[in-house]
Amino acid sequence: MGWTLASIAETTGGRLAGRGDFVVEGIAPLHSAGPTDLTLVVSAANLPKLAESRAGAAIVPEGHEVPGRDVIHHRNPYIALARVLETMYPPERVAPGVHAAAYVDPAARLGEGVRIGPHAIVQANAVLGDGVRIGAGAYVGRQVSVGANTALFPHAVLYERVTVGRDCVIHSGAVVGADGFGFTRDKGTNRKIPQVGGVVIADDVEIGANSCIDAGTMEPTRVGTNTKIDNLVQVGHNCTVGERVILCGGVCIAGSVTIEDDVTIGGRAAVAGHLRIGRGATVGGACGVISDVEPGAVVSGLPHQAHKEWLKSSAAMRHLPDLLREVHELRKRLAQLESNGR
């Protein structure tokens, strides 16, 4: 099945320049696109590569004309790409129902159109909203609430006392609501503090594969609306993660951290416990945050510092071997001068 360039322009809200009847059969990167493919040019800097590409058509940034090529101009090519991919690759439609190999406790409540895959488990007093999809082998614990149209992929786990909002996606291997890491020393041993606060996930949150969000001690760990969490992320107990936050792969957030709205934290960064990351801040990849970060700040390094200062420090570090050699030579010369002066 193909899509005309005119229909794609209408779907994406872009401006067509070229043959509206050109039929697109697929979408591919610039380097591998063929004559019937649509490709993506994110920035004007990549427009010269379009001239070398075999792509039949392209989505390009608005304000940059490309004579002789069939293109769709868009204010944000990534948004256009998302709409094209949603059209070309719609999610698989699976008939609702409970698989014969699944277990659903009689005290659980299921909404309309719920689908539960083989070997999934739904425990007592769980509530699944309309259109919820539970993948094969996934686990939904007691007193869990899952909002409408949320999807749990195979082997995702929701411990008891977890609330998940509408339109969320929880990928395979993710664990929400496991015990927070709460212990105290008692006569020379580590005594566990029960973690009974649960987790509250707001609407339109995505949690990547093998990520963990721990239950709070007495109050819930919280994740705000439209926040996106990559794979292999750890969010400790009693954290509050705001709205529209981005946590990239491998991020580790210790307990009782507050991350305000619109924060981005790069891959493999770590945040020490009981800190606050201010609204709109950006934390660079592999950064180690050891104190509060001001709203809007951009920080990098270990320990963290202003990104511009970190760039200067990193540049200086490249000269450190030469500086050490110079210091060594100066010390030798100084020693010789002092020896001659005697």
Secondary structure, 3 states (H helix, E strand, C coil): CCEEHHHHHHHHCCEEECCCCCEECEECCCCCCCCCEEEECCCHHHHHHHHHCCCCEEEEECCCCCCCCCEEEECCHHHHHHHHHHHHCCCCCCCCEECCCCEECCCCEECCCCEECCCCEECCCCEECCCCEECCCCEECCCCEECCCCEECCCCEECCCEEECCCCEECCCCEECCCCCCEEEECCEEEECCCCCEEEECCCCEECCCCEECCECCCCEEECCCCEECCCCEECCCCEECCCCEECCCCEECCCCEECCCCEECCCCEECCCCEECCCCEECCCCEECCCECCCCEEECCCCEEHHHHHHHHHHHHCHHHHHHHHHHHHHHHHHHHHHHC
